[in-house]
Amino acid sequence: MGDRAVELLIQNTHPQGFTLWFADEQINASSLPAGLPTGLPTGLPTLTTEKDALQIEVITNRINVCQRFQQHGYRVRFSDFEFNNTDNRQYDQIIYRISKEKALVHYLINQSHRLLRPGGRLLLAGCKKEGIKTYIDKTSQLFACTPDIAKHKPHTFCARFIRSETASATYLDDQQYKTSREIASQDGMAFYSKPGVFGWNKIDQGSAFLATVLQDCLQSYDRNLKILDLGCGYGYLAMMMHKLGFKTITATDNNAAAIAACSFNMKKLCIQAKVKADDCAQNIKETFDIIVCNPPFHQGFNIESDLTEKFLRNTHRLLEPSGTAIFVVNNFIPLEKKAQHWFNHIETIARNDSFKLVQLAH
């Protein structure tokens, strides 16, 4: 089923002008579905160079979304929504289906105010349960205008704001979205993160549980073995593996904010790790002796059970024949059952009230 907020956003996009599309993980499963071999999905604006026609530039923080847009002929940038080299007031239209994280939504609304020319349009779409009505109210104050609102029954809204020359410059609180900051420390090691990374302002309890057990279960392993932190976030597990003495570490994530934060931590701690943006390591060709993973089961506002399968499938491909993978998941995730298709050895090696650790091998 498609995302009604995205559908409403597309339906209300003006057919002319220079348009910037903010696209995060919410776009992936709805507007640009896999399996369309050619052309653009029905109803999407067409990328064209004809005079006065709609021209779209896409910026996304998800590498898989970037690849999907590229496949359909869009001009697209992959970054943590970087606008350092983007001139003020150059866009006629900005379209945005709101994200899950409030700091990111505030940041992109603020950037829209800066990037739109006077008379330019911001289209903001989302669902009532996601806070769209609150975002509409806040954006109305920033843009100093009353928006036109389209509604898709029962609870989906798309608001159009016009950028005026005299609009307010009192921006929304985005928690200094672009700034890395120390969020925790452990055994004398400081961890830095930023908004936009899942669980960005704390040590994830599941990852901490995994790190505690790793110290014992990997004690006899050769420290020259190759390590992969799959879905690395800001790099906590990669840093823990480095602390255990492992020297050859790769960390990967599909989120540009996570890649930025992980790279920042590796540099800060002088860890010679490879940090790669990739969609669940699908483009990584080398194999690894040890894979550690705290896989996501949310994609934006939605729970995606297929994500666990995706991480297991790629772990099977990336793991050396004699290697071991250790996943940490919530107790209610049936990882052991899902893993039976891919692995011969499946063992739950530890459990607490919230999480379990599952060891996998060929």
C-alpha positions in Angstrom: 0.0 0.0 0.0 1.3 3.4 -0.9 1.9 6.3 1.4 -1.1 8.6 1.3 0.9 11.6 2.4 3.3 11.2 -0.5 0.4 10.7 -2.9 -1.2 13.9 -1.6 2.1 15.8 -1.9 2.5 14.7 -5.5 -1.1 15.6 -6.4 -0.6 19.2 -5.1 2.9 19.8 -6.6 2.8 22.8 -9.0 3.6 21.7 -12.6 6.1 24.5 -13.2 9.3 25.9 -11.6 12.6 24.9 -10.1 11.6 22.3 -7.4 13.7 20.8 -4.5 12.4 17.5 -3.1 13.5 16.6 0.5 13.3 12.8 0.4 14.1 10.6 3.4 13.2 6.9 4.2 9.5 7.6 4.0 9.8 7.8 0.2 11.3 4.4 -0.3 8.5 1.9 -0.1 5.7 4.2 -1.4 6.5 6.6 -4.2 9.4 4.8 -5.9 8.6 1.1 -5.6 11.0 -1.5 -6.8 10.0 -3.5 -9.9 9.3 -0.6 -12.3 11.8 -1.4 -15.0 11.4 1.8 -17.0 9.9 5.3 -16.8 8.5 7.1 -13.8 5.8 5.9 -11.5 2.3 7.0 -12.6 1.5 10.4 -11.2 5.0 11.5 -10.3 6.3 14.8 -11.8 8.5 14.4 -14.8 12.1 15.6 -14.9 12.4 17.8 -17.9 14.5 20.7 -19.3 11.7 22.3 -21.2 11.4 26.0 -20.6 9.0 26.9 -17.7 8.3 23.2 -17.1 8.8 21.5 -13.8 12.5 20.8 -13.0 13.2 18.6 -9.9 16.3 18.3 -7.8 16.2 15.7 -5.1 18.3 15.6 -1.9 18.1 12.5 0.3 19.8 11.2 3.4 19.3 7.5 2.4 21.6 5.8 -0.1 18.9 3.3 -1.2 16.4 6.2 -1.9 19.2 8.0 -3.8 19.7 4.9 -6.0 16.0 4.5 -6.6 15.6 8.1 -7.8 18.7 7.8 -10.0 17.2 4.7 -11.6 14.2 6.9 -12.6 16.2 9.7 -14.1 16.1 12.3 -11.4 18.9 14.6 -10.5 19.7 13.6 -6.9 22.2 14.3 -4.2 23.0 12.0 -1.3 24.0 13.9 1.9 22.9 14.7 5.4 20.9 17.5 3.9 23.9 19.7 3.3 23.2 23.1 1.8 26.5 24.9 2.4 27.0 25.6 -1.3 23.3 26.3 -2.1 22.4 29.9 -2.8 19.6 31.5 -0.8 16.2 32.1 -2.5 16.8 30.1 -5.6 13.9 27.6 -5.6 10.3 28.1 -6.8 9.0 25.2 -4.9 10.1 22.8 -2.1 8.2 19.6 -1.4 8.6 17.5 1.7 6.8 14.5 3.3 7.6 15.0 7.0 10.2 12.8 8.7 9.9 10.9 11.9 12.4 13.0 13.9 11.2 16.4 15.0 14.7 18.0 14.9 15.0 17.0 11.2 11.6 18.3 10.3 12.3 21.6 12.0 15.7 21.9 10.3 14.2 21.3 6.8 11.4 23.7 7.4 14.0 26.3 8.4 16.1 25.6 5.3 13.0 25.9 3.1 12.4 29.4 4.4 16.0 30.3 3.4 16.1 28.5 0.1 12.7 29.6 -1.4 12.5 32.8 -3.4 9.8 35.4 -2.5 6.6 34.0 -3.8 8.0 30.4 -3.7 6.0 27.5 -2.3 6.6 25.0 0.4 4.4 21.9 0.3 4.4 20.0 3.6 2.6 16.6 3.9 2.0 14.1 6.6 -0.5 12.4 8.8 -2.3 13.6 11.9 -0.8 11.0 14.2 2.7 12.1 13.0 2.2 15.6 14.2 1.5 17.3 10.8 -1.0 19.7 12.3 1.5 21.0 14.8 4.1 21.4 12.0 1.6 23.3 9.9 0.9 25.7 12.8 4.7 26.3 13.4 5.4 26.7 9.7 2.5 29.2 9.4 4.2 31.4 12.1 7.6 31.1 10.4 6.3 32.0 6.9 3.8 34.5 8.4 1.0 33.2 6.1 -2.2 31.2 6.2 -1.6 28.0 4.3 -3.9 26.3 1.7 -4.6 22.8 3.1 -5.6 19.8 1.1 -6.9 16.7 3.0 -7.0 13.0 2.2 -9.6 11.4 4.3 -9.4 10.6 7.1 -6.3 12.1 8.6 -3.7 13.0 6.0 -2.9 16.6 5.1 -0.8 18.6 2.6 -0.3 22.3 3.4 1.0 24.9 0.9 2.9 27.9 2.3 4.0 31.0 0.3 7.3 32.6 1.1 6.9 36.3 1.5 9.6 39.0 1.5 8.6 40.0 5.0 8.3 36.6 6.6 9.5 36.0 10.1 13.1 34.9 10.7 12.4 33.3 14.1 13.4 29.8 13.1 12.1 26.5 14.7 14.2 24.7 17.2 16.2 22.1 15.3 18.5 21.1 18.2 21.5 22.4 16.1 20.8 19.6 13.6 24.2 19.8 11.9 26.3 19.8 15.0 28.0 16.7 16.5 28.2 16.7 20.2 29.3 14.4 23.0 26.3 12.3 24.1 27.8 9.7 26.4 31.0 8.1 27.6 32.1 4.7 28.7 35.4 3.5 30.2 37.0 6.8 29.3 35.8 6.7 25.7 33.5 9.6 24.6 30.8 9.0 22.0 29.7 11.8 19.6 26.5 11.9 17.7 23.9 14.3 16.2 20.2 14.5 15.4 19.2 12.4 12.4 20.9 9.2 13.7 18.6 6.6 15.2 18.9 6.7 19.0 21.3 9.6 18.5 21.5 11.0 22.0 22.2 7.8 24.1 23.9 4.5 24.1 21.4 2.0 22.7 20.6 -0.5 25.4 20.6 -3.4 23.0 24.0 -2.5 21.6 25.4 -2.0 25.2 24.1 -5.5 26.1 25.8 -6.9 23.0 29.1 -5.1 23.8 29.1 -6.6 27.3 28.8 -10.1 26.1 31.2 -9.7 23.2 34.1 -9.2 25.7 33.6 -12.8 26.9 32.5 -14.7 23.8 35.2 -13.2 21.5 38.0 -13.5 24.0 39.9 -16.3 22.2 39.5 -14.8 18.7 42.4 -13.6 16.6 42.5 -9.8 16.8 43.5 -9.6 13.1 40.2 -11.0 11.9 38.0 -8.7 9.7 35.1 -7.1 11.5 31.9 -5.6 10.1 29.5 -3.4 12.0 26.4 -3.7 9.9 24.0 -0.8 10.3 26.5 1.1 12.4 24.6 4.2 13.5 27.1 6.5 15.1 29.6 3.6 15.4 29.2 2.4 18.9 29.7 -1.3 18.2 32.7 -0.5 15.9 34.3 1.4 18.7 33.6 -1.4 21.1 35.3 -3.9 18.7 38.3 -1.6 18.5 38.5 -1.4 22.3 38.6 -5.2 22.3 41.7 -5.0 20.2 40.3 -5.8 16.7 42.3 -3.9 14.1 40.5 -4.4 10.7 37.0 -2.8 11.1 34.4 -1.8 8.5 31.3 0.1 9.5 28.3 0.7 7.1 24.9 2.3 7.2 22.4 3.7 4.6 21.9 6.9 6.5 24.1 9.9 5.7 23.7 11.3 9.3 25.0 8.0 10.7 27.9 7.9 8.3 28.8 11.5 9.3 28.6 10.7 13.0 30.5 7.4 12.7 33.2 9.0 10.7 33.5 11.8 13.3 34.0 9.2 16.1 36.5 7.2 14.1 38.6 10.3 13.5 38.2 11.6 17.1 39.5 8.3 18.5 42.1 7.7 15.7 40.5 4.4 14.7 41.6 3.3 11.2 38.2 2.0 10.2 36.5 2.0 6.8 33.2 3.8 7.0 30.9 3.2 4.0 27.5 4.4 3.0 25.6 1.5 1.6 22.1 -0.1 1.6 22.6 -3.0 4.1 26.1 -3.6 2.6 24.6 -4.7 -0.7 27.6 -3.2 -2.7 30.3 -4.5 -0.4 32.1 -7.4 -2.0 34.6 -8.5 0.6 33.7 -11.0 3.3 34.2 -10.8 7.1 35.1 -13.1 9.9 32.9 -11.4 12.5 29.7 -9.4 11.9 28.0 -7.5 14.7 24.6 -6.1 14.1 21.7 -4.3 15.9 19.3 -4.3 12.9 16.4 -1.8 12.6 12.8 -2.9 12.4 11.4 0.5 11.7 11.5 2.4 8.5 10.3 5.9 9.2 6.9 5.7 10.9 6.4 2.1 9.8 7.4 -1.2 11.2 9.1 -3.2 8.4 9.4 -6.9 9.1 11.2 -7.4 5.8 14.2 -5.4 7.1 15.2 -8.3 9.4 15.2 -10.7 6.4 17.3 -8.2 4.4 19.9 -8.0 7.1 20.0 -11.8 7.5 20.3 -12.3 3.7 23.2 -9.9 3.4 24.9 -11.3 6.5 24.8 -14.7 4.9 26.6 -13.4 1.8 29.2 -11.3 3.7 30.1 -13.9 6.3 33.2 -16.1 5.8 32.5 -19.8 5.8 34.1 -20.2 9.2 32.9 -16.8 10.4 30.4 -15.9 13.1 27.7 -13.2 13.2 26.0 -11.9 16.4 22.7 -10.0 16.3 21.0 -8.2 19.1 17.2 -7.9 18.7 14.2 -7.3 20.9 12.9 -10.5 22.5 9.7 -10.3 20.4 11.6 -10.4 17.0 11.5 -14.1 15.7 15.1 -13.9 14.4 15.9 -17.5 15.1 13.0 -18.6 12.8 13.8 -16.1 10.1 17.5 -17.2 10.2 16.8 -20.9 9.5 16.6 -20.2 5.7 20.2 -18.7 5.7 22.2 -20.4 8.5 22.9 -23.9 9.8 24.0 -22.8 13.3 21.6 -20.6 15.2 22.0 -20.1 18.9 20.6 -17.7 21.4 23.7 -17.0 23.6 22.3 -14.4 26.0 19.1 -12.8 27.0 17.8 -10.1 29.4 14.4 -8.6 30.0 14.4 -6.7 26.7 16.9 -8.2 24.3 18.4 -11.4 23.1 21.7 -12.1 21.4 21.6 -14.6 18.5 24.8 -16.1 17.1 24.7 -17.3 13.5 27.1 -19.4 11.4 27.1 -21.3 8.1 
